[in-house]
């Protein structure tokens, strides 16, 4: 298995990680050559951090639990011009980010998102898919963006991302990124990507409770954004 480069280049891939020891070898082996993998250990107890380090990834520790906390810690640790985000559970192939980065570099998009297309019945539970669809519709109503997914596979330039001032540290982080980018006038595009059955148990969408918590977090982000917009209008 090839090692992932630890030398900062012009693309960093943020990989939020909580007990993904089984998935890490496959995920890190799929990082494009010359890119840096930033594995953000969010309190793993299965040796994930050691495995990631042994495979050549840069490990960032984020003790504060939460998907957004892990993603933002990775963004803060990034040094590359372009930063990508990808789940660390082997449900998404980080090699699919190559055309996303190309689009950002070409200046034809400021934020590129992956629209998950499930491969097999068990890749994306029905309750998780329904929650995502409902949120996409609310997002469309709020921003006018005709997006179909709020998935984690995405790419953008680092400095503009930091300038968005993202504050959510839970499941609402991906949605807040899109809302604030839309409000800032970013060009946002979406492309289909295959979505594979994840390795191990899901911390969020694998259960109704986890899905409900994610929907609640994202609904809160939308409500806050609407309130801020209303206050600005007054």
C-alpha positions in Angstrom: 0.0 0.0 0.0 1.5 3.4 -0.9 2.0 5.9 1.8 0.1 9.2 1.7 2.3 12.2 1.3 2.7 14.4 4.5 4.3 17.3 2.6 1.9 20.2 2.3 1.0 20.6 -1.3 -1.8 22.6 -3.1 -4.6 20.2 -2.1 -5.4 19.0 1.5 -8.2 16.4 2.1 -9.9 16.7 5.5 -11.1 13.3 6.8 -13.1 13.5 10.0 -12.5 10.3 11.8 -14.2 8.5 14.8 -13.3 4.8 15.1 -12.6 4.1 11.4 -9.8 1.7 11.8 -11.3 -0.8 9.3 -11.9 1.8 6.6 -8.7 3.9 6.8 -6.4 1.8 4.7 -8.8 1.8 1.7 -9.6 5.5 2.1 -6.0 6.6 2.4 -4.9 4.4 -0.5 -7.4 6.3 -2.6 -6.0 9.8 -1.9 -4.6 11.2 -5.2 -0.8 11.3 -5.4 0.7 14.5 -4.2 -2.3 15.4 -2.1 -2.1 15.5 1.7 -4.5 13.6 3.9 -5.5 15.3 7.2 -7.2 12.7 9.4 -9.0 14.5 12.2 -9.2 12.1 15.1 -12.4 13.0 17.0 -11.8 10.8 20.0 -11.3 7.3 18.4 -10.7 4.4 20.7 -9.9 1.8 18.1 -6.4 2.9 17.2 -7.5 5.0 14.2 -5.0 7.7 14.8 -2.0 5.3 14.9 -3.2 3.5 11.8 -3.6 6.8 9.9 -0.1 8.0 11.0 1.5 4.7 10.0 0.0 5.0 6.6 1.5 8.5 6.1 -1.4 10.8 6.9 -1.2 13.9 9.0 -3.2 13.4 12.2 -5.0 16.3 13.8 -6.6 15.7 17.2 -10.0 17.3 17.9 -11.2 16.2 21.4 -14.5 18.2 21.1 -17.0 15.7 19.7 -19.0 16.7 16.6 -18.8 16.3 12.8 -18.5 20.1 12.4 -15.8 20.3 15.1 -13.7 17.7 13.3 -14.2 19.3 9.9 -13.3 22.8 11.1 -10.3 21.5 13.0 -9.1 20.0 9.7 -9.8 23.2 7.8 -7.8 25.1 10.4 -4.9 22.8 10.1 -4.9 22.9 6.3 -2.3 25.0 4.5 -3.1 24.1 0.8 -4.8 26.5 -1.6 -7.6 24.0 -2.2 -9.2 22.0 0.6 -11.4 19.0 0.1 -13.7 17.1 2.6 -14.5 13.4 2.5 -16.0 11.0 5.0 -13.5 8.5 6.4 -15.8 5.4 6.4 -15.1 4.1 2.8 -18.6 5.2 1.6 -17.0 7.8 -0.7 -13.9 7.5 -2.9 -11.6 10.5 -2.3 -10.2 9.9 -5.8 -13.5 11.3 -7.1 -12.4 14.7 -5.9 -9.9 15.2 -8.8 -12.4 16.8 -11.2 -13.9 18.8 -8.3 -10.5 20.4 -7.7 -10.0 20.9 -11.4 -13.2 22.9 -11.5 -12.3 25.1 -8.5 -8.8 25.8 -10.0 -10.3 26.6 -13.4 -12.5 29.3 -11.7 -15.7 27.8 -13.0 -17.0 27.0 -9.5 -16.2 28.2 -5.9 -17.7 25.2 -4.2 -18.2 21.8 -5.7 -20.4 19.2 -4.0 -20.9 15.5 -4.6 -24.5 14.3 -5.1 -24.5 10.8 -3.6 -25.9 8.0 -5.8 -26.2 4.9 -3.7 -24.7 1.6 -5.0 -26.8 -1.2 -3.5 -29.8 -1.2 -1.2 -27.8 -0.8 2.0 -25.6 2.1 1.0 -28.0 4.8 2.1 -30.8 4.0 4.6 -34.3 5.2 3.5 -34.7 7.4 6.6 -31.4 9.1 6.0 -32.2 9.7 2.3 -35.6 11.1 3.2 -34.1 13.5 5.8 -31.5 14.7 3.3 -34.2 15.3 0.6 -36.3 17.3 3.0 -33.3 19.5 3.9 -32.3 20.0 0.3 -35.8 21.3 -0.4 -35.6 23.7 2.6 -32.2 24.8 1.3 -33.6 25.5 -2.2 -36.4 27.6 -0.6 -33.9 29.5 1.5 -31.2 30.1 -1.2 -32.7 29.3 -4.6 -30.0 26.7 -5.2 -31.3 23.6 -7.0 -29.2 21.1 -5.0 -30.2 17.5 -4.3 -27.7 16.5 -1.6 -25.8 18.0 1.4 -23.2 15.3 1.3 -19.7 15.5 2.7 -17.7 15.2 -0.6 -16.7 18.8 -1.5 -13.9 21.1 -2.6 -13.2 24.8 -2.3 -10.4 27.3 -1.8 -9.1 27.4 1.8 -9.0 31.2 2.5 -12.6 31.9 1.2 -13.8 28.9 3.3 -12.2 30.4 6.4 -13.7 33.8 5.6 -17.2 32.3 5.8 -16.8 32.3 9.5 -18.5 28.9 10.0 -19.7 28.4 13.6 -21.6 25.1 13.7 -19.7 22.3 15.2 -22.3 19.5 14.9 -24.1 17.9 12.0 -25.2 21.3 10.6 -21.6 22.2 9.5 -22.0 21.1 5.8 -25.3 22.9 5.5 -24.0 26.1 7.0 -21.1 26.1 4.6 -23.5 25.9 1.6 -25.9 28.6 3.0 -23.1 31.1 3.8 -21.4 30.4 0.5 -24.7 31.0 -1.3 -25.2 34.3 0.6 -21.7 35.3 -0.3 -22.5 34.9 -4.0 -20.4 31.8 -4.6 -20.9 29.7 -7.7 -21.9 26.3 -6.4 -22.1 23.1 -8.5 -23.1 19.6 -7.9 -22.0 16.3 -9.5 -23.1 12.7 -9.1 -20.8 10.4 -7.2 -21.2 6.7 -6.3 -22.1 6.1 -2.6 -20.9 2.8 -1.3 -22.0 0.9 1.8 -19.9 2.2 4.6 -17.4 0.2 6.6 -18.5 -0.2 10.2 -21.5 1.3 12.0 -22.7 4.8 11.2 -22.6 7.4 14.0 -25.3 9.5 12.4 -27.4 8.1 9.5 -27.3 4.5 10.6 -30.1 5.1 13.1 -33.4 7.0 13.2 -32.1 8.8 16.3 -28.9 9.9 14.6 -30.7 11.0 11.5 -33.2 13.0 13.5 -30.3 14.7 15.4 -28.6 15.6 12.1 -31.9 17.0 10.7 -32.5 19.0 13.8 -28.9 20.4 13.7 -29.3 21.4 10.1 -32.8 22.9 10.6 -31.3 25.0 13.3 -28.7 26.3 10.9 -31.5 27.2 8.4 -33.5 28.9 11.1 -30.5 31.0 12.2 -29.7 31.9 8.7 -33.3 33.0 8.0 -33.3 35.1 11.2 -30.1 36.8 10.3 -31.4 37.6 6.8 -34.6 39.0 8.3 -32.6 41.2 10.7 -30.4 42.5 7.9 -33.5 43.3 5.8 -34.9 45.4 8.7 
